[in-house]
Amino acid sequence: MFKDLITNLLPRVDLADILLEVDSWVNFSKHFTHASGNENRSNEITTSIYASIISFACNIGHTQMSQASLIPRQSLIWATEWYLRHDTLKSACAEIINYHHKHPLSSYWGTGTFSSSDGQRLSTSVKSRIATKNPKYYGHGTSMITNYTWTSDQGPQYGTKMITSTKRDATYTLDEILNNITELEILEHTTDTAGYTDIVFALFDLLGLKFCPRLKDIGGQKLYCFTDVSGKYKHVLPLLKGNIRENYILKHSDEMLRIVASIKLGWVTSSLLIGKIQSSKGINLAANPLRENGCIEKTIHILKYISDERYQRKIGKQLNKGEALHSLRQFIFFLNESKIRIAEPEDQQLQADCLNLVINAVVLWNTVYMWLAIKQLKNDGHNVTDDDIAGLFPCRSEHINRLGKFLFHSRKRLKLRPLRPLK
């Protein structure tokens, strides 16, 4: 198979080397400025920054990373405290994503205008304000947090957020789309059922974006129309659950536009606004016209989804890309039983940002070397089609050594050594 040929050609590489090599192309480390504003930084500090990012991404911790890398633990703590922040990590990630967006192979996978978002639940070994118990997934005794991520159709993830697992994903769907600082121009977005509500449909529409979720039990979803069709289209009556109050929407249009403007201008986050509206239980005057408008967009989406097979495949393919990135995240975030061991939400977000940076670095590294492998196969006489290339995806990990290297002394030398001194 073509995928196997590509895999066999990819060089075997250590995870840390991927970070260093990608930085040599992109120079993402320039964004890690000192919190005081001082831009002077030694090579030793840069090395400590790399090691700190990997320690968070792999869930190692500073102590274990110090033992594995021979970098003093205090240097790792210093780099974390003064250089690793949400804004510096987000900017570094954007640098990687922009470089990837311009690579010729990326265009085979998408345009960078379509994306998806989904949550991945992680168990915790500490108490945290945002950790909750959910017996459905981890039993009665385990608390967990959801890592909610936004994935471009080209592969990279342009956003990540740690959220409470018991909150509906739809509350956060718009956050990183509106807070996107990369060169990706997201115009269309998909989620699974958990990422949708009628209000989310309305906000996407009013923001000039297209929302196209994959809905569970789509045959049971409510459809709406503008006029009474009882005497005109009797064959569709079982599908229609209500009429749209057009005048009601028009009456509250100014209020809805003010809400959207507040989100667009950053005066309020979409997750805060949606959370407030959802908790109003119908008494909020802004909620009802938004839901009414959302019903229009949801009806149009469902009708297109059930009648257009290509539309279904497009949505399913994008959601599968997000799932593939979940697998890569599990591959990287593997130590200490993949459990969150940090209690403060701010530090948990820092860990998610570091993990996202490493994932995007792997995606870019894979893309660059897969492109070289494709060229080599063509030069060797293989018939490589555009469909073959489009069928690839840069989230593979078979060639990556995430464990580091262990140096073993010979048994003969160990026998001759005296006992080690006590600490």
N, C-alpha and C positions, 0 to 999 in steps of 0.2 A: 504493500500500500504506500501511497505517496507520503502520508504522515509518518510512517515508519522510516522511510528514506530520509526525511528531514531530521527525525529524532536521532538517527544513527550518525548524522553529520555534525550535530551540535557538539561543541567542545564541552568536556566535563569541567565544571567550575565550582569554586567555593562561593558560598553566599556573600561573604565579606568582599571577595574580589569583584563581584557584580556591582556592589555599591561603589567601589573605588573606580572601576572602569566606566560606569555610567557618569560619574562625576567628572571624569577626564573629558567626556564628550560634551556634557551639558553645563558643568560648573554650577550645580545646584547648591553646593556648600557656601557659595558667596552670600546666600540669604541668611546664614546663621551668624547674625551679628550679636555682639555683646549687649546685654540688656541696658547697659549704661550708655550705649551709642558708640562705644569705642570699636573701630573696625580692624585694628591691628590684631592678628591672630597667628600664633606659631603653628608649625606643622604638628607639634605634639598635641596641641589643643584640637586641631582638626581630626587627628587620629582618635582622640578621646570622644569626639562628636560621633564619628562613624560607629565606634564601639558602643556608645550609649544608645544610638538608634537601633542597632542590632539587638542589644540586650532587651529593649522594650519590645521589639517586633517578634523576637523568638521567645519572649516570656522567661528570660534567663535571670534577670536581676543583676544589680551592680556587683554583688559579691561573687557570684558564679562567673560573670563576665571577666572580672579582674583575675580570677584564678585561671581562666581559659586563655586570656589574651596577654597576661603579664603586664597589663596596664594598671597602675595603682587605683584602688577603689576610690580614693579621694579625687583623683583626676576625672573619673567618670561622673562622680557627683557634681563636681565643679562644672563640667561641660553641660550637664543636664540643667543645673540651676540657672546658668547664665546664658546659654545659647539655644536650648530646645524649648520653644514656645509654640503655641498654636499658630501664630501668624508666621513665624519663620518656617515651620514645617509645611504649612499650607502653600507658602510662596515657593519653597523648594520643590514641592510636588507639582505645582503649576509649571515650573521650568521643565521638568521631565515630561509632562503631558504635552506641552507645546512642541517640544522636540519630536516626540512620537507622532503628533498630529501631522507634522510636515514630512515624515518619512514616507517614501513611495509605497511601501507595503501596507501602510495603514489604510489607504484608500480602497483596498480590496475588501476590507471588512466593514466599512461604513464611511459616512461623510462627516461624522462628528457632530451631527445635529439631532441624533436620536439617542436616547438613554433610558436606563431603567434603574429602579431602586428596590432594595430588599433588605430585610433584617436577618442577621445570623445570631442566634442565642449562644451566650457564653456563660458557663457556670462560674461561681465565685467561691473563694475560700475565706473571704473576710466579710464583715458587715459593711454595708454601704448604703448611702441615702437613696440611691436609685436602683439598688438590687431588690428584687422581689421573688417570692416563691411561686412556682407554677407547676403543680403536680403533673400536668399533662405531658411535660417534656422531661423533667428531671426528678420526679418524685416529690414527696412532701418535705424532705429535709434539705433540699438544695436551693439556694438563691441564684438568680441569674440576671444578666444584663444583656440587652440587645445591641449589637454593633450594626447600625443602619448605614448602608453604603449606596453610592450613586455611580453607575457604570456606564461609560460611553460605548457606543456601538463599535468603536475602534479598539476597545480593550481596556484602557486605563480607567481608574476610578477617581473621579474628580471631587469626591466628597465623602466624608465619614463622620458619624456622630454616634456617641454612646447614649442610649436612651433606656428608659424603664420598660421592661418587657411586657408589662400589663397594659401599657398605653398602645392604642391602635397606631399602626404604621402610618396611616393616612394623615395623622397630625403633622408629620415631618416631611411629607413627600416633596413639598415645594422649597424647603429651606435651602438646600445646596444648589438647586437650580437658579435661585435668585441670588445666591451668594457665590456664584461661580466666577473665579478670577482667571480662568484659563482662556485660551483662544478658541475653545469649543463653543459654538453657538447653538445651544440646545433649544430646539423648536418643538420637539415631540418627545413624549415621555410615557413609559409604561410601568406598571406594577402588577402584583398579583391582587387578589381580592382585598387583602388586609390594607393595601395602600390606597383604597378608594372610598370616597363618600360623595354624595351629591354636591356638597359644598366644594370639594376639591375639583370636581368637574367644572363648577361655575367659576372658580378662581382662575383655573387654567385658561378658560375661554376669555375671561375679562382681561387677562394679561397678554392675550394674543398668542397663546401656546396651545398645543394639541395634547390632550390626555387620552390615552388608549389602553386602559388596564385589561388584563385577562381575568374575567369574572367567573367565579365558581357558580355552578348551577345556573348558567345563563338563561336556560329555559324558564326559570322561575322568577326572573327579574321583571320589574314593573316597566311598562312602556306607556308613554304619554303622547297626547296629540293636542292640537290647538282648538279644535272644534268638536262638537258632538257628532260622532260617526255612526250612531246606532241605526240610522235609517239608510245609510249610504254604503258602508263597508262592513256588512254583517259578518263576513267571514273572518275579520280580524278582531272582532269584539272580545273574544277570550283573552287576547294578548294585551289589550288596552286596559289600564287600571285607573286612569284619570285624565282630566283635561288640564292643560296649561292655562293659567290665568295671565294672559298677555298684558292686560291693563295693569294688573298688580305689579308685574315686573317693571313696566315703564314708569309707574308711579314712584318706585323706590330706586330707579336707575342711578340718580345722583348720589344717593347714599352708598350704593354698591361701588360706584366708581371712586368715591372717597376712600373706601376701605382698600380697594386695590391700589390706589395711589400711595396709601400709607405703607403698604407692603413693598411696592416697587421702589419707593424712595428710601426704604430701610428704617422708617420711623417705628415700625413694629415688625417682629418676625412672623412669618406665616404660621409657624407652629403655635406661637402664643395666641394669635388671633383665632385659629381653628379650634384650639383647646377651649378658649372662652366661649365660642359660639356653640360648640358641641355640649358644653356643660350647662348651657342656658335652657335646654330641654324645651325648646319651642317658644319661650317667652321673649327671646331676643328679637326685636323688630328687624334686625339686619339678617338674621338667620333664614327666615322664611322666604324672602325674595331670592336669596342666594340658592337655597335648595330648589326653588321653582325653576330658576335659570339652569341649575345643574341637571334637572330632569330632562331638559331639552337636549343637552349635549350627551347625556347618557343614552337616551333613546336613539339618537343619530349614530352613536358609536356601536350600540348593540346591533342595530339593523345592518350596519356595514360589516360588522364582525361575522355575522351569520351568513352573509351573502357573498363575501369576498374571501376566497381561500388564501390568496396571496397576503392579504391583510392579517389573517390569522397566523400564517407562517412567520411573517415579519415580527409580530409581537412575541410569538413563542421562541423564535431564534434569539431575540434580544434578552429575554428572561433567562434563557439557557446560558448566555454569556455571563450574566451575573452569578448564576449557580457555579459556573466554572471558576470564577474568581473566588467564590466561597471555598472551593476545594484548595486553591492555591493558598488562601489565608490559613486554612487548617494545616497545610503542609509547613508553613513558616511558623505559625504560633503553636508550637507543639510541646514545649518543655513544661515541666511541673503540671502535668495532666491537663494542659491547656486551660487552666483555671485562672481567672483574674485574681491577683493577690494584692491589688492596690485598692485602698478604701475610698479615697477622695475622688469625686466625680471629675474634678479638673485634671487630676493625674491620670485617671482612666482615659480621658479624652486625649491626653498627651501620648499615652501608649497606643491608642487607636491611630493617631496621626503618624507616629513612627512606623507602625505596621503598614499603613497605607503607602507611605513613601517607599518602603522596601518592596511592596507588591508592584508599585508602578515602575520601580527600577528593574525588577525582574521582567515585567512586560516589555519594557523598552529594550533591555538586553536581548531577550528572546527574539524580538522583532528584527533587530539589526542582524543577528546571526542567522535567523531563518531566511532573511533576504539573501545573504551570502550563500547559504546552502541551496536556495532556489537557483541562483545564478550558476552555481557549480553543476547542478543537475542538468541545466539547459546546455552548458558547455560540454557535458559528457554525453549528450545526445538523447536525453530523456525528453519525452513529449509532455511538457508541463503546460496545462491549460489554465485560463483565468479561473475556472470553476475549481480546479485543484487548489489554487492559491487561496481563493475565497473560503474554502472548506477548512483551512487552518485557523488556529487561534493562539495568541502568544501567552497562554497561561500555563504552559507545560513546565514540569519540575523534575522530570526523570533524570536530567543531567546535572542537577544541582546538589552539591554536598552541603547540607545544613548543619552537620555535626562538627565541622572543623577537623583538625588533625591531631592525632595522639602520637607522641614520640616515646618509644619503648627502648629501655636499655637492655642489653643482653643479660641473661640470667647469671652468667659467669661474673660480670662486673658487680651485680647486686650482691652476690655471695661474699665478695671481698670487701664490701663497704661496711663500716661500723654502723651500729644503730643510730638512727636519727636523733638529734637532741630534742628534749621535750620543750614545749613552747614556754 
